[in-house]
Structure formats: C-alpha cells, structure tokens
C-alpha cells in the first residue's frame, strides 16, 4: 500500500466538498488532518488513543453536515446521529464490535451543560481507560461498558463552551469556513451522484481496505 497515494486520494475527496480554515494554506492542512483521521479510523484496532475529530463552524450552513456525509462514505462502520444521550453512546459502542465510527451532528443543540455526555466522550480517548460503570437489571448488577470508538462531533460555536477545556487535548478541531454572503454555495441535501461515486470510487475503497495490513508494524509502536 502506498501511504502517500492513499492520503492524497482521501484529501482530494474531502476537498471536493468542504471548505476548511480561514485561508488556502489552513484549508489544505485541515484536509490532510481529516485524511489522517480517516486512516486512523480504519486502523483503529492498532490505536492506543482516539482523538475526537471536532468540526466547528461560526454559523449555520457552513458545511458540517456535508462533511459528515463525506466521512460517512470514507469511514468503516459509520453510525450517524443528530441527537443522543450519554448512555446511547456507550451502549451503541458496546453493541457492535469492532466499534462503529460515531458521527455526531448538531452537538451544540444538546451537549451544553451535559456533564455526563462530556465525561463519556472524554473517557474514550485512551484505550486502557475507555470504560464507564453502570448498574443494570433488577439486581443492580454493576456492568462495565466500553467507550472506545472513533468519534466525530460537529457543532456551531466554540467547543469549549460545551466540552470545557479538558477536551482540548482530546480533540482534533477543524473549523469550517464561512461563505461570503454574495456568493452562492448551497449545501446540497445529498451529495451529487457523480461526486458521490468519486468518494466511493473502487480505488479508494481498495486502498482503505488495504490499510488493515499495517496493523502489525503499528501495534508495537510507542509515540514519544
């Protein structure tokens, strides 16, 4: 597998649909960061930490949902939601193994003040501590639930209003660009069928599937 080809294909797929950053240089860097995160999602079995991909925008209609649609087609086992609770997160992760890639939209509408939600999201950052405990059943048996899964959170506004400063070290934040008022950049209700085919092109799908072959050399690696 040619890693440069793989990352280039994903970067272009993202760039065809979403404008990121405040200038071209930042935009290209953001596309590359998202491409790396997509590969991380495919090689998740070898991961030891799981940074959340955070998509923020200053206002509505900047392309957050479009970005999630693209990620839905680039990631393995995507599971999308526009509203959920803290228990929903860990029960959804526990129910499917390998874990799904959670694509959470409209987070600004339900995550502010939700301390339980913040703690569940943050708990899944490191593999060895990615668990919560809950009492279940009539006997109140204590059960451990996993929170270990790749996760994307899309929202309007500053993430630290909702997730507080402790999340800063747990997130890769990408800011979607605000469009100028006089320029028409309508967010489509669905991706153009031709472009959708480009995102799902067999070559890219094949390369992503091959990413599983890098597990052996990744597993023993220890970041400095």
C-alpha positions, -999 to +999 in steps of 0.1 A: +000+000+000+013+034-010+005+057+020+011+089+000-014+078-027-039+068+000-037+101+019-038+121-014-069+103-025-087+110+008-075+146+009-089+153-025-122+136-017-126+159+013-115+190-005-141+185-033-169+190-008-158+211+022-141+244+027-119+244+058-098+270+076-096+308+071-072+306+041-060+282+015-029+271+035-050+263+065-076+246+044-051+222+028-036+214+063-071+207+076-079+184+047-047+165+054-056+162+091-090+148+082-074+123+058-051+111+086-080+107+109-099+086+083-069+063+081-068+062+119-105+051+119-096+022+095-065+012+116-084+016+149-075-019+161-039-008+164-046+025+181-038+033+217-056+067+218-086+080+199-086+118+193-121+131+185-125+148+152-143+181+160-159+200+132-169+235+142-184+265+124-192+301+133-227+299+120-253+277+102-249+264+066-211+262+066-210+225+056-208+205+088-234+180+077-219+178+042-186+170+059-202+142+079-218+128+047-184+126+032-169+109+063-199+085+063-186+072+030-149+072+039-150+055+073-157+019+083-190+011+101-203+047+103-232+054+127-247+088+124-269+107+149-282+142+153-292+138+189-282+112+215-276+108+253-245+096+272-259+061+277-267+059+240-230+064+232-216+036+253-245+012+246-241+017+208-203+011+211-208-020+233-234-034+209-212-036+178-176-050+176-154-038+160-168-005+173-187+019+150-174+053+139-198+077+156-207+107+135-225+132+158-242+162+143-259+192+158-239+187+190-244+224+200-281+218+205-278+191+232-243+190+246-241+223+265-243+216+303-244+179+297-215+169+320-223+132+317-220+135+280-187+153+282-172+127+306-183+098+283-169+114+252-136+122+270-133+088+286-129+071+252-096+090+245-073+062+258-079+025+252-069+014+287-094+038+304-122+038+279-149+024+302-179+036+323-197+016+350-235+013+353-259-006+374-281-029+353-311-051+358-334-057+388-304-068+409-285-036+401-255-056+389-225-034+381-215-037+344-186-022+326-194-006+292-167+004+266-165+039+253-136+030+229-146+041+194-136+067+167-159+097+171-167+129+151-185+158+167-200+186+146-213+218+161-218+255+158-197+277+181-167+272+204-163+236+215-150+247+249-183+263+257-198+228+256-169+204+262-148+226+286-110+230+284-103+194+294-114+183+259-088+204+241-061+178+245-086+151+233-097+167+201-085+175+166-105+206+158-112+217+122-131+249+115-154+251+085-152+283+065-180+309+064-191+317+029-193+353+017-230+365+016-228+374-022-215+340-033-239+311-036-226+280-020-257+260-012-252+229+009-269+201-011-295+179+006-274+150-007-241+147-024-242+150-062-245+114-076-213+118-097-193+132-068-208+106-045-194+080-069-160+097-067-160+095-029-169+058-031-146+050-060-133+014-061-096+025-060-101+045-028-122+017-012-095-008-021-067+014-006-087+019+026-093-018+029-056-025+025-049-002+054-056-031+077-023-047+066-004-020+085-016-033+119+014-055+128+040-027+125+017-002+142+007-022+172+041-022+190+048+014+182+051+039+211+048+076+205+073+099+221 
